[in-house]
Amino acid sequence: MIREATESDIPQLVEMARAMHAESPRYQNKQFDEGVTAQFINILISGSDFCVFVSGIASDLTGMIGCSVSPFFFSFVDKYACDVGFYVKPEHRGGGSALKLIKAYEDWALEKGVLPEDITLGVSCENKKLGELMTKMGYTQSGELYRKNGKV
């Protein structure tokens, strides 16, 4: 089941964020602050241009996607959507949760007036399976992300 997250989901969402933080090589050297994470999730849940969708049942959430809609810097009419966090628990991967979460995100973005070609999802290059799913769902890779190597 996919639904919008509520405040009562925040403790489980924080734990999923902690798991994502621990699993991802990109985040492992970053501090994880439970209080900050809970505040950020609350902003996503309560903001008009943000949303969090969850999979699973209330007592056992299995995945989440945080979403944002923003205007382009050159137009308040045209908007784009991006994810701010996407995670499915390892034991629930491959069962369709990711696909359903992405579909909920797409539907939400379209309802907010975002054109299909302006819906984006950040996928790390380490996550080949998610990249393959995105391709099957009609997404194409657009550009590359460059990160500073830690030396200035």
Secondary structure, 3 states (H helix, E strand, C coil): CEEECCHHHHHHHHHHHHHHHHHCCCCCCCCCCHHHHHHHHHHHHHCCCEEEEEEEECCEEEEEEEEEEEEECCEEEEEEEEEEEEEECHHHCCCCHHHHHHHHHHHHHHHCCCCHHHECCCCCCCCHHHHHHHHHCCCCCCCCCCCCCCCC
